[in-house]
C-alpha cells in the first residue's frame, strides 16, 4: 500500500463506483436500443 492509504482507498472507491455506473448504463442502454429497434422494425412490418 502507498504512503497515504486514505487517498489510495478513495481512488479505488471512485474507480469501482465509476466502473459500476458505466457497466449499468451500458447494459440498460443496450436493452433500450434493442427495444427501440424492435419497435421500429414492427412499425415497418405493419405499414408494408
ChimeraX attribute file (.defattr): number of C-alpha atoms within 10 A of each C-alpha:
attribute: neighborCount
match mode: 1-to-1
recipient: residues
	/A:1	6
	/A:2	8
	/A:3	7
	/A:4	8
	/A:5	10
	/A:6	10
	/A:7	11
	/A:8	13
	/A:9	13
	/A:10	11
	/A:11	12
	/A:12	12
	/A:13	12
	/A:14	12
	/A:15	12
	/A:16	12
	/A:17	11
	/A:18	12
	/A:19	12
	/A:20	12
	/A:21	12
	/A:22	11
	/A:23	11
	/A:24	11
	/A:25	12
	/A:26	12
	/A:27	12
	/A:28	11
	/A:29	12
	/A:30	11
	/A:31	12
	/A:32	12
	/A:33	12
	/A:34	12
	/A:35	12
	/A:36	12
	/A:37	12
	/A:38	12
	/A:39	12
	/A:40	11
	/A:41	11
	/A:42	11
	/A:43	11
	/A:44	10
	/A:45	9
	/A:46	7
	/A:47	6
	/A:48	5
